[in-house]
């Protein structure tokens, strides 16, 4: 691309690339500038330990990637991106050898829950039946308009979503299995489970297991990032890697600049262009707990006591509802715990292409206090051993990443917070600052397009897509954003 582009996107994560593709679909010349040596952000995949063993550095399981309106329009299959579904979407083992499991079928999941089956159907049935409408409303409306479709399902969601997941679990479920299953899903939000909105997090992820599934991307999450880059380049756009932006004046003369960054990074880059009021609001923006992650190369699959857990893509290791709540309360209050909630994924169960024949990769992380430098490897492995005795005998090698290292790898993960901001009720409604249009910044023509804007974290592309639509309207006078261009043959 020669000369000054119509738009620049800073950051080549899923939101930055989504923004770039929407702008390019409008016929604009688009340049993406990325600090790292590869595009992808949280979707990057690397041979972290040994050649041939592929690890996703951050995001691995993509329920939103399968369900979100942006990626439905992008049409993954036509871009050569293949989703692979584990037989069990997620599992929550218990100490007596039992496990609560979420299967693709809502009915089969309900049957497995025994006496909690009818309540499970009542909670999730209306949401699964109207799955696309529910997801589309929350990803595209910014909660600033009333639903026009599937009003009953969305109302059902709203009435149950606002409280905490402890309330939801005890209201609907009587067994330890049913309660643990919903709590384990809710804990993905990295929020104290006694706080409001955590019920909604559990409901969304629980519903997605039956609606679009909890798939992985065959060959690693990087495949999705690469497909988005290819689509952009086919439209004349470009991605420049290895370039860190420190001053927005670098883009003087560019009509639109979109930032897939943290709010504090925007303020630093903007300098004195940002007024003191906005700067103060950004200084109050709260980041949540960090993550401490371990990646392993294994000689054989994890020897879970429960056979169903061996078929799962995602495993929540925390025991009962009470233990799960306690495990997440600790990092939220600045403490470490010997019995953490462990979120684990076994990618080679549904996708053996990620390792040489006979080899296996496995990863897990725990939530820890923001910016922690405490090594949690032993605590994580003890939780795995609790439900898979002999696990340590399968470990060939491991590598760890602390919250500090997470931020070094991706500056959007401030203090190890992979959500780019706490997902509390207040911050989901006013993200990152209390403005009617939170994508707009005080710098004319400059927009935030990261997970620090609505609808928040996950690989759904909606933050970038929504920001691009605002820019198209305000800068380029397009009231209606054009559809994404279809995949080109070959």
N, C-alpha and C positions, 0 to 999 in steps of 0.2 A: 504494500500500500504506500503510495507516494503522497506527500503533502499532509495537510491537517485533516484528520477524520471528522466525521459529523459527531461522533460520540466516542468517549473513552470509558472503559470499565476497569477499575482497579481491583484486582483480585480474581483469580480464575477458579474459585470454588463453584459448587453447583448453582448458587444464586447468581454469582457474577456471570457464569456462562449462560444461564437462563436469560438474564437481562440482555446480554449481547445478542442472543439468537432472536429475541423479540424485536430488538432494534434493527437487526439486519433484515428481518422479514419485512420491515417497512421500507426497505431499499436504501437504508443509511449505510455509510461506511463506518465500520466499527473496529476499534483496536482494544484488545484486552491486555493489560499489563500485570504481570505476576511476579512476585518476589522470589518464589521458589524456582527450581530448575525444571519442574514439570507442572502442567495444569492439573487441577483436580481438587486442591484444598483437602477437605475431609474425605474425599473419595479416592485418595491415592493408594496404590498398592506397591509394595516393595519386597524384594528378597532380603528381609531384615537379618536373617541368621545364616542360612546356607543356600547355595545356588539351587534353583529349582523349587524351593519352598516359598510360596507366595503368601504374604501377609497383608491384609488391609490395615493401614496405619490407624485409621479411625473408624469410619462407617463401613459396616459389612452387610447388615440385614436391612432390606429396603421395602418395608410395607408402604411407606408414603411414595416411594419411587414407582411402585406398581399402581397406586391408586390416585395420585395427585393429577389434577386437570392438566397441568403443564406437560407432564410426561406422558399422559394419555394422548395428548395432541402431538407430542414429539414422536410417538410411536416407536418404542424401543426396538421391537422386532424388526421393523423395516431398516433400522440403523445397524443391525447385526449384534444387538445387545440381547443376550438370552438370559431370562430369569429362571433360576432353578429353585424348586420348592422342596424343603425337607418334608418327610412324612408327618412329623410333629412340628408345628410352628414354634411353640415354646413349651418348656416343661419346668415344673417347680417341685423338686424332690423333697420328701419328708424323711424324718429319721428312721421310721420303721420299715423302710424299703418301698413305701408307696410313693406315688408322684401324681400331682395334678398336671394334666396336659391339655393344651389347646390344639385341636386338629383343624384342618381346613373346613370340615363339616361342623356347623353349629350343632346339629342334632347329635352327632356322635360325641361331641364334647360334652353336651348336656347329659347324655346317657352315662358317660364315664363319671360324672359328678354325683350320680346316685340321687340321694334325697335333695341335693341342691340343683338338680337338673331343671325342674320347672321354673325356679327363680332365675336360672341362667337364661332360659329361653325368654322369659318376660323382660329381662334387662337388655339382652342383645338382639333379640328377634327384630324389633322395629328398626333398629339401626342398620342391621345387615340387609334387610329388605330394601332400604333406601340409601344404601351405602354411598353411591356417587353423589347424591344430593347433599348428604350430610357433610361429606368431605369438601365438596365444592363450596358450600356455604362458609365453612370456617376458614378455608384457605383463601378465598377471594373477596369476602365481604368486609374484612377488617372489623366485623361485628358492629358495623355502622348502618346497617339496614336490616329490616325484618325479612325473614325467609318468605319466599313466594312459592316454593315447592316443598313437598314433604314436611309441612308445618308440624304435623303431629309428631313425627320422628325427631325433628330438631327440638321441639318443645320437651319431649321425653328426655332427650339428652341433656338439655339445659337444666331441667329440674333436678336431675341426679348428679350433674357434673360439678356444680359449684361447691358442694361441701368437700370434706376430706375423704380419702379413700377408706379410712378406718370406719367412718360412718356408713359408707356405701357397702363395704364388705359385711359388716354386722347387720345391716338392714336387710340385705338380700340372702346372705348365705349363713347356714348353721354349721357346716362342717369346716374343719381346719383346711381341707383341700380347696374348697371353693374360695374361702377367704384368702388363702395364700396366693391362689392363681391371680386374682384381681390385683392384690397388693404388689406382687412381683412385676406386673406390667406397669403399674403406676410409678414404681421406683425408677423407671427410665428417665423420669423428669428431673432427677437430681434435686428434689425438693423434700423437705421435711414432710412426711406423709400425714402429719397431724394438721397440715395447713390447707386452706381452701384450694379448690381447683384440682387437687391430686386425684379426686374421683374421676374427673373428666379425662385426665391423662390415661388412667387405667381403662376407661371405657373406649376411648378412641383406639388404643392399641389392641384391646381385646376384640373390638368390632372388626378391625382390619385383618386379623388372623382369619376370619371367616369370609370377609368380603374380597380382598385382593391377595391375601396370604402374607407371610413374612419371608419373601424370597431373598436369595443371594444372587449376585451377578456371576454367571459362569466365567471363570478366568480372572475374577477380582473386580472390585469396584472401579478400578482405573479404567476398565473397558467403557463404562458409561461416560466418564470424563473425556476420554479419547474420542468417543462418538460425537459428543457435543462440540469438541474442537474441530473435528472433521467437517461437521455440518456448517459451522461458522466459516471455515476457510473456503468451503465450496460456494459460499455466498459472497466471497471477496473480503471477508473479515480476516483479522490476524490476531495471533496470540504471541506476545513478547514475554519470554520468561527471563528469570535472572535479573530483574530490574525492580528495585525497591523505591517506591514513591515516598518522598519525605516532604514535598512542598507542592501544593495544588497549583502554584503559579507555573509549574511545568506545563500545564494544560491551558494556559491563557490562549484564547482564540478558539478553543474547542466549544461548540455550542452546549453539549451535554456531557457531564461527568457523573458516572455512577460508581459508588464505592461499596464493594463487598468486603467491608472492614469493620472493626469495632468502632463504637462511637468516639472513644478517646483517641483512636488513631486519626479519625476525621478531624477532630479538634486540633490535634498537633499539626496535621498537614495544612489546615486552613489558616492557622496563626491568627493574626489580628483581624481577619475577615469575619470571625465569629464573635458576636456580641456577648457581653458578660452574662446575660440572663441564660442564654442557651448553654454557655460553658458551665454555669453552675448546675443546671439540670443534668448535664452529662456527668459531672463530678459525683452526682448522687445516684447515678445508674449503678445498680448493684449486680456484681457477678456472683455466681453461685459457687458451690464446691468444685474442686478440681477432680481429676481422675488419675489414678495410678494404674498403669496397664502392664500386663505381662503377656508376651507372645512366646509360644512354645513350639518346638519341633518334637514330635512324639514318634516312638517306635511302633506304636499300635494305638487303636482307638482308646479313648478314656474308658476305664472299666467301671462304668456306673452300675450300682447295685440294681437299679430298676431298668428293665429292658427297654421301656418306652423312652427313657431319657437318652439312650444310645441312638435313637432315631431322630432326636430333636436338633434343630438348627441353633436355637437359643435356649440357654438354661439360666434360671434365676436361683441362686444358692443363698438361702436365708432362713430356711425352716418355716416356722409358723408366721401368722400375721403379726403377732406381737414381736417376734424376733426381727421381722422385716422392718417394722416401724422403728424399733430401737436401732437397727443398723443404719438407717437413714437419718435418724435424729442426731447421731453423733457428729458426722461431718458438718451438718447444718449449724451445730452449736460450737464448731471449732475443735472438736475432739476426734481422736482416732479410736478405733475399737478393735478388739481381737476377734469379734464375731460380726464382720461386715456383711452387708448385702453385696454379693458377687454376681456380676452380670457376665456370663460366659457365652462364647460362640464356638462351635466346632464346624468350620467351613468345609472340611473335606468329607463330612458326612453327606451333604447333598452335592458337593462339587469336588470330586477326586482329582480334577485337573490341576488343583492348586499345589500338588506335591507329586514327587516321583512315585512310581508304583510301589505300594506298600508303606509309603510315608504318610504322615498326618501333621496338620497344623491345628493349633488350638489357641484361643486367647481369652483373657478375662480382665476385667478392671473393677476397681472399687472406687466409690466416691470418698474423697478425703477433704480435709479443710482446704480452703482456697490457698493456693501457693505452697502447699505442704512439700517438704523434701524428705518425709519419712518413708523408708523402704517397707512396702506392704507385701512383699513377695511371700513371706512365710505365712502371713495371715490368709492370703488368698489360697495358697496351696493347701493349708489346713482345712479350709472350707471345702475345697474340691475333694480332698481325701475323706472328709466326713461322709460324703455321698458316693464316693468312688474309691474305696480302699485299694491301695496299690498304685494309685495314680503316679506318685513320684517315681516309681520304677519304670514308667513309660517315657519319662522325660529324657530326651537326647540333648537338648540345649534350650536355652531361654534368653530373652532380652527384655529389659524393663524400660518403661518410660514414665518419669515422674511428672507431676503438674508443671514444674519448672521447665522440663524438657519438652512437654507438650506445647508450651507457649513459644519456646525457641523454634520448634518445628513449624508452628502455625501461630503467628501473632494474634489471630482472632480468638485463640483459646487462652484468654487472659487468666493467669493463675491456674491454668489447667481446666478452666470452664469451657467445655466443648459446646455448650449451648449459646455462647456469646451473650450471656446475660441470664440472670435468674428467671425462672419461668413462674414467678409468683403471679397472683391474680392482678395486682396493680401493674406489674411490668408487662403482662400480656395485653392489657387494655391500653397502656400508654408506653409504647416501646419504640425508641428509648426515652423519649421525652413526651410530656403531655401536650400534644398538638393535634389538631384535627387531621392533618395529613403528615404522618410521622416519617414518610420517605423524604419529604422536602427538608432542606437545611437552610440556614440563613444565607448561604452563599448562592446567588442566583445561578440556575442551571446545574446545580450540584445536588445529588440525591443519595441517600443511604439505601443500599440494596442487599444488606446482609441479614443474617439471622437475628440481629439486634433490632429488626423491624418486624411488624406483623407478617405472617402468623407465627414467627418464631422458629425454633430449631427443627431439624430433620431434613432429609434429602427430598425436598418436594419442589424446589425451584420457585416457589410462590413469592418469596420476598423479592427476588430479583425480577421476576415477571411483573409483579405489581408495581415496583419502582419504575420499570421501563415503560409501563403504560402511562404512568404519571408524566414521565419525561416526554413521551410522544405527544401527549396532549398539550402540556404547558410550553414546551420548547419548539415543537414542530407542528403544532396546530392540528394534530390528528385526534379527533374525538373518539374514534374506534380503532383499536390496535388491529393490525392485519393478522391473519392466521400464520402460524409457522409454515415455512416452506417444506414440502415433502422431501423425503430422502431422494437423492439423485442415484440413478442406476449405476452399477459398477462400484 
